[in-house]
Amino acid sequence: MRIALCNEVIAPMPFPRQCEYAAKLGYDGLEIAPYTLSDEPQHLGSAQLAAARAIGYVRGILEALQ
């Protein structure tokens, strides 16, 4: 079983810190509420989404999902 933390509950933290925090607590993933990345998440481009994904890998939260 894998368990993820929804980033809504830690939304005041910057996204990189959210990833670190979730990994440190032992979560396997981070469920991302789109509005926490942008006020207009429908306008996020592929480069912005790729950057967020890369932050997750670097900060350790996405390693468990490989």
N, C-alpha and C positions, 0 to 999 in steps of 0.2 A: 504494500500500500504506500502511496505517495501522498504527502500532505503539503498543501500550499497555503501561504498567508496572503490575504487580500490586502493590497497596498492602501486601500481606503483608510484602514485603521491607523496607518502610520504616515498618512499623506503630508503632514507638516514637515516631515524629513525630506531632504533632497533625494531624488531617485537613486543615485549611487549609494547613499547611506541606507536607504530602504533595502537594497539588495544585500548589502553587507549584514545588516541587522537580521534579516530573514535567514540568511545562511548561518549566522552565528547562533541563532536560536534552534537550528536543526531542521528548518523547513526544507523541503525538496524543491519548492518552486515558489514563485511570486505571481499571484494573479493580479493583473494590472487593470485597474479601472481607467478606461481611456481618458476621461476628463482630468485625471491626475497628471497626465503628460502635457496637456494643452487645453486651453479654454475652448478650442475648436478642434477636437481630435480628428474629425473627418477631413481636416486639411493637412494632417501630418503626412509628409512625403516619405518615400521609401528610404531615403538617406537618414531621416530622423528616426524612423523605426529601427533601421539597422544599427544606428548609434545606441539606441536604448537597449537593444539585444546585446550588443557588444559590452555594454556596461554590466549587464547581468552575468556574462561569462567572466569578465575580469574580476568582478566582485564575488564570484563563487556561487551564486544562486542557481545558475543554469548547468553547472557541471554534473549534478546528480541526474539530470534528465537525458544525458547522452547515452 
